[in-house]
Amino acid sequence: MAKNLVIYYSRKGENYWNGGIKNISKGNTEIVAEFIQRAVDADLFEVDTVKSYAADYYTCIEEAKQELRVGARPQLKRYPDNVNDYDNIVVAGPCWWGTFPMAIFSALERLDFTGKRVLAVMTHEGSGLGSCERDLKKLCKGAIFGEGLAVHGADAAKSESAVAAWAKKSL
């Protein structure tokens, strides 16, 4: 039986939601990561930055834009040691300016993905997968890439059956 890992970043608090701002107690990506965990018995690794992003959504997206512009690698509270014990690695995050938050890349760039199957999952409000799959291919050298999944963020809590079906088929 394949061993699965979900590496994810998720934002609680103010989020863009169907054209407006909504305060959510659990991030959309965290919800989706937990659906994957239940469907295929995956381990979870939550990416958590040392310096928190602004609580205000609009300030946060400006911070995210600046990080993307300079290729920042925000410091994390902890990093995954390795992915040696895993066959499949799902990388999940919200769509920030067309790709994952830079904190995801902080976690990934230290890992050896040779021979590992990597799949992207992105929560979004209309951008789909953006360029996250292309960006993962640049970073995860030696990986084999599977078909990613885009989940509309505002519908994340209602997406368990679709997410589980994707996970069972893909992992």
Legacy VTK file of the C-alpha trace (Angstrom):
# vtk DataFile Version 3.0
C-alpha trace
ASCII
DATASET POLYDATA
POINTS 171 float
0.000 0.000 0.000
1.350 3.403 -0.992
2.343 5.834 1.752
0.971 9.357 1.262
1.919 12.773 2.609
0.082 16.085 2.259
2.258 19.178 2.696
-0.054 22.164 2.950
-0.408 25.819 3.854
-3.817 27.210 4.769
-5.087 30.628 5.829
-7.623 31.073 8.631
-9.326 34.376 9.340
-10.113 36.843 6.569
-10.340 35.175 3.160
-11.667 36.143 -0.246
-14.982 34.321 -0.589
-17.313 34.491 -3.601
-16.437 38.111 -4.363
-16.238 39.392 -0.782
-14.302 38.947 2.438
-15.354 36.338 4.976
-13.800 35.390 8.295
-13.301 31.613 8.484
-12.195 29.580 11.496
-10.479 26.865 9.433
-8.681 27.510 6.171
-10.062 26.060 2.947
-6.853 24.199 2.141
-6.749 22.641 5.617
-10.278 21.324 5.073
-9.273 19.789 1.740
-6.046 18.342 3.206
-8.079 16.616 5.910
-10.428 15.172 3.268
-7.393 13.701 1.471
-6.038 12.381 4.768
-9.281 10.531 5.497
-9.667 9.188 1.961
-6.213 7.629 1.580
-4.777 7.524 5.117
-2.249 10.282 4.437
0.051 12.000 6.894
-0.261 15.786 7.142
2.481 18.395 7.382
1.228 21.942 7.932
3.513 24.727 6.726
3.606 27.430 9.408
5.611 30.639 9.032
7.659 32.208 11.819
6.338 35.648 10.870
2.576 35.535 10.472
0.923 37.120 7.489
-1.270 40.133 8.228
-4.709 39.375 9.628
-6.214 41.865 7.160
-6.802 40.043 3.876
-5.822 42.934 1.609
-2.593 43.568 3.515
-1.833 39.848 3.367
-2.202 39.669 -0.405
0.139 42.647 -0.786
2.681 40.823 1.395
2.211 37.737 -0.765
2.690 39.767 -3.959
5.946 41.216 -2.640
7.209 37.762 -1.625
6.429 36.417 -5.083
8.082 39.395 -6.768
11.385 38.834 -4.926
11.212 35.023 -4.776
11.169 35.117 -0.963
11.455 32.003 1.134
9.762 32.853 4.435
11.258 31.149 7.484
9.137 28.310 8.842
8.622 27.178 12.432
9.621 23.680 11.331
10.550 21.963 8.087
9.831 18.458 6.852
13.025 16.427 7.413
12.621 14.338 4.277
10.059 12.474 2.196
11.951 9.176 2.087
9.117 7.123 3.597
6.480 8.365 1.143
5.472 7.245 -2.326
3.086 10.135 -3.037
3.343 13.752 -1.921
0.415 16.109 -2.328
1.354 19.782 -2.174
-1.676 21.878 -1.252
-2.226 25.573 -0.797
-4.333 28.563 -1.685
-3.838 30.405 -4.954
-1.868 33.561 -4.161
-1.049 35.492 -7.317
-1.366 32.428 -9.523
0.749 30.004 -7.491
1.340 28.670 -4.005
2.347 30.944 -1.137
6.141 31.256 -1.050
6.142 29.487 2.340
5.250 26.251 0.511
8.415 26.603 -1.550
10.411 27.203 1.669
9.317 23.753 2.820
9.829 21.974 -0.503
13.203 23.248 -1.676
15.043 21.280 1.040
13.606 17.911 -0.002
14.715 15.231 -2.461
11.775 14.238 -4.667
13.649 11.761 -6.846
11.257 8.974 -7.801
8.391 10.417 -5.734
4.953 11.059 -7.192
3.943 14.706 -6.656
0.457 16.132 -7.120
-0.761 19.698 -6.676
-3.960 20.737 -4.940
-4.985 24.367 -5.001
-7.908 26.122 -3.380
-8.949 29.183 -5.328
-11.695 31.644 -6.060
-11.529 31.383 -9.840
-7.880 30.766 -10.792
-7.944 26.989 -10.876
-4.463 25.516 -10.529
-2.813 28.682 -11.840
0.871 28.014 -12.476
1.397 25.842 -9.393
2.027 22.637 -11.345
4.625 24.307 -13.556
6.251 25.832 -10.464
6.362 22.455 -8.680
8.035 20.870 -11.707
10.838 23.440 -11.468
11.351 22.808 -7.762
10.725 19.068 -7.313
13.551 17.693 -9.454
13.326 14.001 -10.229
9.652 13.732 -9.275
6.930 12.062 -11.298
3.911 14.346 -11.560
0.297 13.311 -11.370
-2.809 15.260 -12.285
-3.578 18.028 -9.804
-6.874 19.128 -8.332
-8.372 22.615 -8.105
-11.046 23.194 -5.448
-13.141 26.350 -5.321
-12.334 27.720 -1.866
-15.841 28.820 -0.937
-17.000 25.272 -1.720
-14.174 23.483 0.137
-16.363 22.326 3.019
-18.782 20.735 0.517
-16.089 19.070 -1.602
-15.341 15.923 0.400
-16.791 13.426 -2.076
-15.021 15.006 -5.066
-11.728 15.334 -3.179
-11.930 11.760 -1.870
-12.698 10.415 -5.356
-9.702 12.304 -6.798
-7.417 11.092 -3.986
-8.481 7.447 -4.311
-7.996 7.552 -8.083
-4.729 9.511 -8.026
-2.825 8.205 -4.992
LINES 1 172
171 0 1 2 3 4 5 6 7 8 9 10 11 12 13 14 15 16 17 18 19 20 21 22 23 24 25 26 27 28 29 30 31 32 33 34 35 36 37 38 39 40 41 42 43 44 45 46 47 48 49 50 51 52 53 54 55 56 57 58 59 60 61 62 63 64 65 66 67 68 69 70 71 72 73 74 75 76 77 78 79 80 81 82 83 84 85 86 87 88 89 90 91 92 93 94 95 96 97 98 99 100 101 102 103 104 105 106 107 108 109 110 111 112 113 114 115 116 117 118 119 120 121 122 123 124 125 126 127 128 129 130 131 132 133 134 135 136 137 138 139 140 141 142 143 144 145 146 147 148 149 150 151 152 153 154 155 156 157 158 159 160 161 162 163 164 165 166 167 168 169 170
